């Protein structure tokens, strides 16, 4: 199913309905309705989320996988600095600092030994944009979770409602380039009513609802830097790419640093 934007819209709608059904069945507790300050906070967090996705997609179109991995892997360093400056967190202990340095060294070893790397000026610009937007997203969402008394399920619901409201803007932004045209052509010839398509999308969306809840739950439980490391280590660990010996060593150093953190 090669329609990521359509799938994302279905995912937003599914999460909203799942939470509302759970509320109706009294399987989850509803704490409070939204007030204006919380709406503003959630709106900015959703906007930063969409901005980081757009920067990610544009970076992948303008560069290669090793550049993308390097940018993603540098995110925890900037997030750690953002936590100290904006969230008034104390500096991480020396052991955690060494772990962050090990992650940076590992990804540099991987990137510098990738013979297929290519980087244009546009790719470098979007690399910086991706790094800044993702780091801001991690830090700001942690701030919203710390300063709001919404339950995790309420946060999941309202966050997806606002994400759905901003979806037309996201669709317009991500149709930039060939990707949007390809998705339009695919939708015209896709068998939407086949059992395989419906069941696949349905199961994926239900799992996505659980992932959404667990993601926000994890953000509450750990620091923004810790959550950034989890997401980066998982994405790097499942790279589907043939690596050289030095590349494998770099990934091993990077993953080891993330585990030690």
ZAKE-651361 format. One record per residue (C-alpha): residue in three letters; x, z, y. Coordinates in pm, 1 decimal, decimal comma, always signed. Last residue first. Example, Ala and Ser with C-alpha at 12.3 -4.5 7.8 and 13.67 -1.06 7.14 Angstrom:
BEGIN
(pt 'SER' (+1367,0 +714,0 -106,0))
(pt 'ALA' (+1230,0 +780,0 -450,0))
//
This chain:
BEGIN
(pt 'UNK' (+2298,5 +2796,8 +568,3))
(pt 'UNK' (+2490,2 +2775,5 +240,0))
(pt 'UNK' (+2238,7 +2522,8 +105,6))
(pt 'UNK' (+2273,7 +2303,5 +415,7))
(pt 'UNK' (+2652,6 +2316,3 +400,5))
(pt 'UNK' (+2644,7 +2221,1 +32,7))
(pt 'UNK' (+2416,3 +1926,2 +109,7))
(pt 'UNK' (+2656,2 +1794,8 +374,0))
(pt 'UNK' (+2964,5 +1844,2 +158,8))
(pt 'UNK' (+2794,1 +1669,0 -135,2))
(pt 'UNK' (+2674,4 +1383,3 +89,6))
(pt 'UNK' (+3029,2 +1335,2 +216,8))
(pt 'UNK' (+3174,2 +1343,4 -134,5))
(pt 'UNK' (+2921,1 +1082,5 -250,6))
(pt 'UNK' (+3016,1 +862,2 +43,8))
(pt 'UNK' (+3385,7 +904,3 -31,7))
(pt 'UNK' (+3326,5 +792,2 -390,5))
(pt 'UNK' (+3121,7 +495,7 -269,8))
(pt 'UNK' (+2744,0 +512,2 -253,3))
(pt 'UNK' (+2465,1 +293,1 -391,8))
(pt 'UNK' (+2147,9 +374,1 -202,0))
(pt 'UNK' (+1816,1 +542,2 -261,9))
(pt 'UNK' (+1880,2 +852,2 -52,4))
(pt 'UNK' (+1687,6 +1144,8 -199,7))
(pt 'UNK' (+1934,5 +1419,0 -101,8))
(pt 'UNK' (+1947,2 +1290,2 +256,9))
(pt 'UNK' (+1573,5 +1335,2 +319,3))
(pt 'UNK' (+1565,7 +1678,2 +153,1))
(pt 'UNK' (+1874,1 +1796,7 +343,0))
(pt 'UNK' (+1726,6 +1678,5 +674,6))
(pt 'UNK' (+1389,0 +1846,6 +626,7))
(pt 'UNK' (+1541,0 +2177,2 +513,6))
(pt 'UNK' (+1799,9 +2174,2 +793,0))
(pt 'UNK' (+1531,3 +2124,8 +1058,6))
(pt 'UNK' (+1333,5 +2414,2 +908,7))
(pt 'UNK' (+1636,4 +2643,1 +931,6))
(pt 'UNK' (+1707,4 +2537,5 +1289,3))
(pt 'UNK' (+1347,4 +2604,3 +1393,5))
(pt 'UNK' (+1376,2 +2950,0 +1240,8))
(pt 'UNK' (+1191,2 +3042,6 +925,1))
(pt 'UNK' (+848,7 +3185,6 +837,5))
(pt 'UNK' (+632,1 +3017,2 +1100,4))
(pt 'UNK' (+784,2 +2673,5 +1039,4))
(pt 'UNK' (+736,0 +2726,5 +665,5))
(pt 'UNK' (+365,1 +2787,7 +713,5))
(pt 'UNK' (+344,6 +2479,1 +933,6))
(pt 'UNK' (+501,2 +2268,9 +658,6))
(pt 'UNK' (+300,4 +2437,3 +384,1))
(pt 'UNK' (-24,5 +2343,9 +557,5))
(pt 'UNK' (+80,3 +1982,8 +617,0))
(pt 'UNK' (+213,9 +1952,9 +261,0))
(pt 'UNK' (-118,0 +2074,1 +126,1))
(pt 'UNK' (-310,0 +1819,5 +331,4))
(pt 'UNK' (-61,7 +1550,6 +228,0))
(pt 'UNK' (-134,1 +1624,0 -138,1))
(pt 'UNK' (-497,8 +1549,6 -67,1))
(pt 'UNK' (-401,6 +1236,8 +128,9))
(pt 'UNK' (-180,0 +1106,5 -151,6))
(pt 'UNK' (-452,4 +1164,6 -411,8))
(pt 'UNK' (-708,8 +977,7 -202,4))
(pt 'UNK' (-476,0 +688,9 -113,5))
(pt 'UNK' (-385,0 +630,3 -476,7))
(pt 'UNK' (-743,3 +668,5 -596,2))
(pt 'UNK' (-875,7 +420,4 -339,4))
(pt 'UNK' (-600,2 +162,1 -393,8))
(pt 'UNK' (-612,4 +179,2 -773,7))
(pt 'UNK' (-990,5 +174,6 -786,7))
(pt 'UNK' (-1007,2 -149,0 -590,7))
(pt 'UNK' (-1219,1 -138,5 -275,7))
(pt 'UNK' (-949,0 -211,7 -18,2))
(pt 'UNK' (-817,0 -522,1 -194,8))
(pt 'UNK' (-552,9 -604,0 +68,4))
(pt 'UNK' (-545,2 -960,5 +202,1))
(pt 'UNK' (-646,5 -896,3 +563,2))
(pt 'UNK' (-476,9 -555,5 +573,4))
(pt 'UNK' (-145,5 -718,0 +480,0))
(pt 'UNK' (-162,5 -960,3 +773,2))
(pt 'UNK' (-227,1 -675,1 +1018,9))
(pt 'UNK' (+55,7 -470,1 +865,1))
(pt 'UNK' (+303,1 -754,4 +903,6))
(pt 'UNK' (+208,8 -799,5 +1269,8))
(pt 'UNK' (+268,4 -429,9 +1341,5))
(pt 'UNK' (+605,0 -424,6 +1166,5))
(pt 'UNK' (+741,3 -731,3 +1340,3))
(pt 'UNK' (+818,9 -560,5 +1668,2))
(pt 'UNK' (+614,8 -305,2 +1863,9))
(pt 'UNK' (+309,6 -225,7 +1651,4))
(pt 'UNK' (+445,2 +129,9 +1646,3))
(pt 'UNK' (+363,0 +189,5 +2012,5))
(pt 'UNK' (+9,8 +49,3 +1992,6))
(pt 'UNK' (-72,4 +244,8 +1678,1))
(pt 'UNK' (+66,5 +564,6 +1832,5))
(pt 'UNK' (-145,9 +512,8 +2144,4))
(pt 'UNK' (-452,5 +449,6 +1927,7))
(pt 'UNK' (-362,4 +763,0 +1721,8))
(pt 'UNK' (-365,7 +1003,3 +2015,9))
(pt 'UNK' (-711,8 +1138,6 +1930,4))
(pt 'UNK' (-613,5 +1152,5 +1562,8))
(pt 'UNK' (-308,3 +1363,2 +1651,1))
(pt 'UNK' (-534,1 +1589,5 +1858,0))
(pt 'UNK' (-762,3 +1648,0 +1559,9))
(pt 'UNK' (-459,0 +1681,6 +1330,2))
(pt 'UNK' (-311,3 +1963,1 +1541,5))
(pt 'UNK' (-650,9 +2129,5 +1568,7))
(pt 'UNK' (-696,5 +2146,1 +1193,1))
(pt 'UNK' (-340,5 +2241,0 +1093,9))
(pt 'UNK' (-330,0 +2511,2 +1363,2))
(pt 'UNK' (-658,6 +2649,7 +1239,1))
(pt 'UNK' (-517,7 +2654,0 +885,3))
(pt 'UNK' (-202,3 +2836,6 +1001,5))
(pt 'UNK' (-402,4 +3097,7 +1190,1))
(pt 'UNK' (-413,6 +3074,6 +1568,5))
(pt 'UNK' (-253,8 +3362,3 +1760,9))
(pt 'UNK' (-28,3 +3131,1 +1962,8))
(pt 'UNK' (+309,6 +3217,9 +2121,4))
(pt 'UNK' (+527,4 +3203,7 +1809,0))
(pt 'UNK' (+363,1 +2891,1 +1667,1))
(pt 'UNK' (+382,5 +2715,9 +2003,9))
(pt 'UNK' (+751,7 +2805,8 +2045,8))
(pt 'UNK' (+831,1 +2679,7 +1693,8))
(pt 'UNK' (+649,7 +2358,4 +1783,9))
(pt 'UNK' (+869,6 +2330,1 +2093,9))
(pt 'UNK' (+1200,4 +2374,6 +1911,4))
(pt 'UNK' (+1133,4 +2127,0 +1630,2))
(pt 'UNK' (+979,4 +1863,9 +1860,6))
(pt 'UNK' (+1259,7 +1893,4 +2116,8))
(pt 'UNK' (+1514,6 +1833,4 +1840,6))
(pt 'UNK' (+1321,9 +1529,4 +1717,5))
(pt 'UNK' (+1288,8 +1382,3 +2067,3))
(pt 'UNK' (+1655,5 +1437,5 +2160,2))
(pt 'UNK' (+1801,9 +1297,1 +1837,9))
(pt 'UNK' (+1563,6 +999,7 +1827,4))
(pt 'UNK' (+1634,0 +911,5 +2190,7))
(pt 'UNK' (+2009,4 +933,4 +2125,2))
(pt 'UNK' (+1975,8 +705,1 +1824,2))
(pt 'UNK' (+1742,1 +481,7 +2022,1))
(pt 'UNK' (+2018,7 +419,7 +2273,5))
(pt 'UNK' (+2280,1 +367,9 +2002,6))
(pt 'UNK' (+2057,3 +117,3 +1822,4))
(pt 'UNK' (+2001,5 -70,5 +2145,9))
(pt 'UNK' (+2375,9 -91,8 +2201,5))
(pt 'UNK' (+2417,9 -222,7 +1848,6))
(pt 'UNK' (+2529,8 -39,1 +1538,1))
(pt 'UNK' (+2610,3 -179,2 +1197,2))
(pt 'UNK' (+2705,4 +6,3 +882,4))
(pt 'UNK' (+2745,3 -187,4 +560,2))
(pt 'UNK' (+3094,4 -59,5 +487,4))
(pt 'UNK' (+2972,7 +301,3 +472,5))
(pt 'UNK' (+3285,7 +514,8 +472,3))
(pt 'UNK' (+3246,3 +632,9 +832,9))
(pt 'UNK' (+2883,1 +732,9 +770,7))
(pt 'UNK' (+2945,6 +946,5 +461,6))
(pt 'UNK' (+3249,3 +1124,9 +604,5))
(pt 'UNK' (+3056,1 +1183,9 +928,4))
(pt 'UNK' (+2762,0 +1321,9 +726,9))
(pt 'UNK' (+2986,5 +1570,2 +550,8))
(pt 'UNK' (+3166,8 +1681,0 +865,5))
(pt 'UNK' (+2835,3 +1752,4 +1040,4))
(pt 'UNK' (+2702,6 +1948,3 +742,8))
(pt 'UNK' (+3026,1 +2147,9 +723,3))
(pt 'UNK' (+2998,8 +2228,3 +1095,9))
(pt 'UNK' (+2644,0 +2357,5 +1043,1))
(pt 'UNK' (+2761,6 +2574,1 +752,1))
(pt 'UNK' (+3048,8 +2708,9 +961,7))
(pt 'UNK' (+2797,8 +2809,6 +1230,7))
(pt 'UNK' (+2585,5 +2979,6 +963,8))
(pt 'UNK' (+2882,4 +3186,9 +849,4))
(pt 'UNK' (+2980,7 +3272,1 +1207,9))
(pt 'UNK' (+2640,0 +3423,4 +1277,1))
(pt 'UNK' (+2383,4 +3219,3 +1473,5))
(pt 'UNK' (+2369,4 +3275,4 +1850,8))
(pt 'UNK' (+2087,4 +3508,6 +1960,0))
(pt 'UNK' (+1744,3 +3350,1 +2018,0))
(pt 'UNK' (+1616,8 +3317,3 +2372,6))
(pt 'UNK' (+1360,5 +3052,2 +2274,1))
(pt 'UNK' (+1474,6 +2800,4 +2536,8))
(pt 'UNK' (+1854,3 +2833,8 +2543,7))
(pt 'UNK' (+1937,0 +2985,0 +2203,9))
(pt 'UNK' (+1668,8 +2791,5 +2017,8))
(pt 'UNK' (+1770,6 +2469,6 +2190,8))
(pt 'UNK' (+2133,7 +2514,6 +2084,2))
(pt 'UNK' (+2025,7 +2559,8 +1721,8))
(pt 'UNK' (+1799,7 +2253,6 +1754,8))
(pt 'UNK' (+2093,4 +2048,0 +1885,0))
(pt 'UNK' (+2304,8 +2142,1 +1583,5))
(pt 'UNK' (+2010,1 +2096,5 +1344,9))
(pt 'UNK' (+1956,5 +1736,0 +1470,8))
(pt 'UNK' (+2304,7 +1605,9 +1385,9))
(pt 'UNK' (+2188,6 +1518,9 +1035,3))
(pt 'UNK' (+1905,8 +1299,5 +1161,4))
(pt 'UNK' (+2145,7 +1100,6 +1379,3))
(pt 'UNK' (+2398,1 +1057,1 +1098,5))
(pt 'UNK' (+2124,3 +956,8 +852,5))
(pt 'UNK' (+1993,8 +691,9 +1094,6))
(pt 'UNK' (+2342,8 +556,5 +1149,9))
(pt 'UNK' (+2398,8 +540,1 +772,9))
(pt 'UNK' (+2065,5 +362,6 +721,5))
(pt 'UNK' (+2136,1 +74,9 +958,4))
(pt 'UNK' (+2061,6 -0,9 +1321,8))
(pt 'UNK' (+1797,2 -154,9 +1547,6))
(pt 'UNK' (+1492,7 -148,7 +1317,2))
(pt 'UNK' (+1573,5 +197,3 +1182,8))
(pt 'UNK' (+1620,0 +325,4 +1538,8))
(pt 'UNK' (+1280,4 +185,9 +1639,5))
(pt 'UNK' (+1110,2 +366,1 +1351,6))
(pt 'UNK' (+1277,3 +698,5 +1429,6))
(pt 'UNK' (+1210,3 +668,7 +1805,2))
(pt 'UNK' (+841,2 +602,4 +1734,3))
(pt 'UNK' (+826,3 +898,1 +1494,7))
(pt 'UNK' (+995,4 +1123,8 +1753,2))
(pt 'UNK' (+747,1 +1018,5 +2021,0))
(pt 'UNK' (+450,2 +1083,0 +1792,2))
(pt 'UNK' (+574,0 +1436,9 +1721,9))
(pt 'UNK' (+651,3 +1496,6 +2089,1))
(pt 'UNK' (+294,0 +1395,0 +2175,0))
(pt 'UNK' (+155,8 +1626,5 +1905,7))
(pt 'UNK' (+356,3 +1919,8 +2046,1))
(pt 'UNK' (+245,9 +1837,3 +2400,7))
(pt 'UNK' (-120,0 +1824,5 +2298,3))
(pt 'UNK' (-89,0 +2147,8 +2101,3))
(pt 'UNK' (+36,1 +2337,0 +2405,1))
(pt 'UNK' (-230,9 +2189,0 +2630,4))
(pt 'UNK' (-507,7 +2267,7 +2382,6))
(pt 'UNK' (-373,6 +2623,7 +2351,7))
(pt 'UNK' (-395,5 +2673,2 +2728,0))
(pt 'UNK' (-752,6 +2529,6 +2733,4))
(pt 'UNK' (-897,6 +2749,6 +2459,7))
(pt 'UNK' (-948,1 +2647,1 +2099,3))
(pt 'UNK' (-1181,8 +2832,1 +1869,8))
(pt 'UNK' (-1088,0 +3149,3 +1689,3))
(pt 'UNK' (-993,3 +3302,2 +1354,2))
(pt 'UNK' (-1157,0 +3092,1 +1084,5))
(pt 'UNK' (-1077,5 +3236,7 +742,4))
(pt 'UNK' (-1028,7 +3005,3 +446,6))
(pt 'UNK' (-1229,3 +2958,7 +127,7))
(pt 'UNK' (-1550,5 +3024,1 +317,3))
(pt 'UNK' (-1713,0 +2716,5 +160,0))
(pt 'UNK' (-1781,4 +2580,1 +507,8))
(pt 'UNK' (-1428,8 +2666,1 +617,0))
(pt 'UNK' (-1280,3 +2489,4 +315,1))
(pt 'UNK' (-1498,6 +2187,6 +397,1))
(pt 'UNK' (-1375,0 +2188,3 +758,7))
(pt 'UNK' (-1011,5 +2213,6 +644,4))
(pt 'UNK' (-1049,8 +1926,5 +396,9))
(pt 'UNK' (-1237,3 +1714,7 +652,8))
(pt 'UNK' (-960,3 +1746,4 +912,3))
(pt 'UNK' (-686,5 +1679,8 +655,0))
(pt 'UNK' (-867,1 +1367,5 +534,5))
(pt 'UNK' (-913,8 +1228,4 +886,2))
(pt 'UNK' (-543,9 +1268,6 +969,0))
(pt 'UNK' (-441,1 +1110,7 +636,7))
(pt 'UNK' (-674,4 +814,6 +686,7))
(pt 'UNK' (-505,9 +751,5 +1023,2))
(pt 'UNK' (-162,6 +776,4 +859,0))
(pt 'UNK' (-263,4 +529,4 +588,2))
(pt 'UNK' (-367,8 +277,6 +851,6))
(pt 'UNK' (-33,4 +323,1 +1026,9))
(pt 'UNK' (+166,5 +294,4 +705,1))
(pt 'UNK' (-0,7 -24,5 +579,8))
(pt 'UNK' (+214,2 -134,2 +285,3))
(pt 'UNK' (+0,0 +0,0 +0,0))
//
